[in-house]
Amino acid sequence: MIPASFEYAVARDVADAIQLLGSSGGEGKVLAGGQSLIPLMKFRLAQPGLLVDINRVKGLSDIRENGELRIGALVREADLDMNAIVRERYPILVDTTRVIADPLVRNMATIGGNLAHADPANDHPATMLALRASVVARGPKGERVIPIDEFFVDTFTTVLAPDEILTEIRIPKRPAGGGGAYLKLERKVGDFAIAGVAAMVVMDEKGRIATASIGVTNAGPTAIRARKAEDILRGQSPDDKTIAAAAAAAAGESKPWSDLRGPAEYKLDVIRVLTQRAIRKAVARATGGK
Ligand SMILES: Cc1cc2nc3c(=O)[nH]c(=O)nc-3n(C[C@H](O)[C@H](O)[C@H](O)COP(=O)(O)OP(=O)(O)OC[C@H]3O[C@@H](n4cnc5c(N)ncnc54)[C@H](O)[C@@H]3O)c2cc1C
């Protein structure tokens, strides 16, 4: 398939990218890894008048931990996977990036693009909900920090304005007693999720769950937070009964649709089972296990 014709501009820096987007009269689109946008353009489901290529913009590809974990929007999935801080301290991110597509896609795809694309089947949104992340956006009026709960509006829609660029993802530093995991069921390796569940817990000194946060992939028009499940876990021991109740609640809060990946009833049960497993894995990691 051949895309409709479009203009193409390489941004020198973030300010240049914002200016280019602003000059396009709402017709411009940021080009990052191109792994979602280019296929959409080839099918003519997206027909931007201008592509603003941010791949040569410096300062958007760093991963730093300084009070919080800061991940530049242009960090590629492959680099996220290879990063020493991420590997040692944020295994939930390694879980997530490794189940995205295949190595070829992961060499190009960016974490910022994965979030900005706002596909409910993408894997990072649920993980970012569980991690209580924020995203940083820059536009003509300056910079704003957006809590992840407020970022996703609808399928393929975020609160980003057409002339705003997502520059960074900020994740609270992993607390003592904290652990997380992301689990996904896919039809075959490299496929989008039938469903996926991200769980983060912080354990107290008595072995109870002090706080929990749970994000679900493919559970509605956007990734969702399973707040009832979080409430059930808070203050409780991670025993089978509590985890089963939380998992049932997470399924109850999800609204997947029937499609070629299975009927909704099946997906609800997948979410229930994955939630149990993700909570158990998060608790194991929080208490020193793998
Ligand atoms: C074969 C295949 C399988 C895949 N499987 C999975 C999977 O299993 N799980 C999964 O999560 N994803 C999957 N993907 C999607 C992949 O992870 C995409 O790369 C990702 O969704 C978008 O990242 P990108 O950097 O390629 O963004 P692009 O395709 O360049 O852009 C995507 C959208 O985000 C916008 N955008 C990008 N960066 C920014 C920014 N910094 N600021 C503002 N807007 C921005 C663009 O304008 C565009 O609208 C798959 C892709 C392919 C091709």
The ligand as a Tripos MOL2 file, in Angstrom:
@<TRIPOS>MOLECULE
LIG
   53    58     1     0     0
SMALL
NO_CHARGES

@<TRIPOS>ATOM
      1 C1          4.3500   -5.8460   13.7000 C.3       1 LIG1
      2 C2          4.0860   -4.9430   14.8740 C.ar      1 LIG1
      3 C3          3.7250   -5.5050   16.0760 C.ar      1 LIG1
      4 C4          3.4990   -4.6950   17.1750 C.ar      1 LIG1
      5 N1          3.1750   -5.2800   18.3630 N.ar      1 LIG1
      6 C5          3.0340   -4.5200   19.4670 C.ar      1 LIG1
      7 C6          2.7550   -5.1000   20.7400 C.ar      1 LIG1
      8 O1          2.6500   -6.3060   20.8860 O.2       1 LIG1
      9 N2          2.6150   -4.2620   21.7930 N.ar      1 LIG1
     10 C7          2.7420   -2.9110   21.6980 C.ar      1 LIG1
     11 O2          2.6370   -2.2120   22.6930 O.2       1 LIG1
     12 N3          3.0010   -2.3320   20.5110 N.ar      1 LIG1
     13 C8          3.1530   -3.0870   19.3940 C.ar      1 LIG1
     14 N4          3.4160   -2.4970   18.1890 N.ar      1 LIG1
     15 C9          3.4130   -1.0330   18.1300 C.3       1 LIG1
     16 C10         4.7900   -0.4760   18.3900 C.3       1 LIG1
     17 O3          5.1860   -0.6600   19.7290 O.3       1 LIG1
     18 C11         4.7890    1.0160   18.0300 C.3       1 LIG1
     19 O4          6.0700    1.3370   17.7140 O.3       1 LIG1
     20 C12         4.3210    2.0130   19.0270 C.3       1 LIG1
     21 O5          2.9430    1.8160   19.2560 O.3       1 LIG1
     22 C13         4.5360    3.4420   18.4920 C.3       1 LIG1
     23 O6          5.8550    3.8530   18.6950 O.3       1 LIG1
     24 P1          6.6800    4.5390   17.5290 P.3       1 LIG1
     25 O7          7.8920    5.1330   18.1590 O.co2     1 LIG1
     26 O8          6.8990    3.5920   16.4330 O.co2     1 LIG1
     27 O9          5.6970    5.7440   17.1150 O.3       1 LIG1
     28 P2          5.2320    6.2710   15.6990 P.3       1 LIG1
     29 O10         4.6640    5.1650   14.8860 O.co2     1 LIG1
     30 O11         6.2950    7.0960   15.0940 O.co2     1 LIG1
     31 O12         4.0470    7.2420   16.1780 O.3       1 LIG1
     32 C14         2.8490    6.7220   16.7020 C.3       1 LIG1
     33 C15         1.9230    7.8820   17.0720 C.3       1 LIG1
     34 O13         2.4200    8.5840   18.2060 O.3       1 LIG1
     35 C16         2.7460    9.9420   17.8770 C.3       1 LIG1
     36 N5          4.0050   10.2390   18.5540 N.ar      1 LIG1
     37 C17         5.1330    9.4730   18.5540 C.ar      1 LIG1
     38 N6          6.0610   10.0010   19.3460 N.ar      1 LIG1
     39 C18         5.5280   11.1420   19.8480 C.ar      1 LIG1
     40 C19         6.0140   12.1400   20.7300 C.ar      1 LIG1
     41 N7          7.2400   12.0690   21.2790 N.pl3     1 LIG1
     42 N8          5.2120   13.1850   21.0250 N.ar      1 LIG1
     43 C20         3.9620   13.2680   20.4900 C.ar      1 LIG1
     44 N9          3.4430   12.3450   19.6570 N.ar      1 LIG1
     45 C21         4.2260   11.3010   19.3350 C.ar      1 LIG1
     46 C22         2.8270    9.9790   16.3650 C.3       1 LIG1
     47 O14         2.5340   11.2570   15.8540 O.3       1 LIG1
     48 C23         1.7930    8.9360   15.9910 C.3       1 LIG1
     49 O15         0.5130    9.4910   16.0580 O.3       1 LIG1
     50 C24         3.6490   -3.2840   17.0760 C.ar      1 LIG1
     51 C25         4.0280   -2.7180   15.8550 C.ar      1 LIG1
     52 C26         4.2400   -3.5310   14.7610 C.ar      1 LIG1
     53 C27         4.6800   -2.8960   13.4690 C.3       1 LIG1
@<TRIPOS>BOND
     1     1     2 1
     2     2     3 ar
     3     2    52 ar
     4     3     4 ar
     5     4     5 ar
     6     4    50 ar
     7     5     6 ar
     8     6     7 ar
     9     6    13 1
    10     7     8 2
    11     7     9 ar
    12     9    10 ar
    13    10    11 2
    14    10    12 ar
    15    12    13 ar
    16    13    14 ar
    17    14    15 1
    18    14    50 ar
    19    15    16 1
    20    16    17 1
    21    16    18 1
    22    18    19 1
    23    18    20 1
    24    20    21 1
    25    20    22 1
    26    22    23 1
    27    23    24 1
    28    24    25 2
    29    24    26 1
    30    24    27 1
    31    27    28 1
    32    28    29 2
    33    28    30 1
    34    28    31 1
    35    31    32 1
    36    32    33 1
    37    33    34 1
    38    33    48 1
    39    34    35 1
    40    35    36 1
    41    35    46 1
    42    36    37 ar
    43    36    45 ar
    44    37    38 ar
    45    38    39 ar
    46    39    40 ar
    47    39    45 ar
    48    40    41 1
    49    40    42 ar
    50    42    43 ar
    51    43    44 ar
    52    44    45 ar
    53    46    47 1
    54    46    48 1
    55    48    49 1
    56    50    51 ar
    57    51    52 ar
    58    52    53 1
@<TRIPOS>SUBSTRUCTURE
     1 LIG1         1 GROUP 0 **** ****
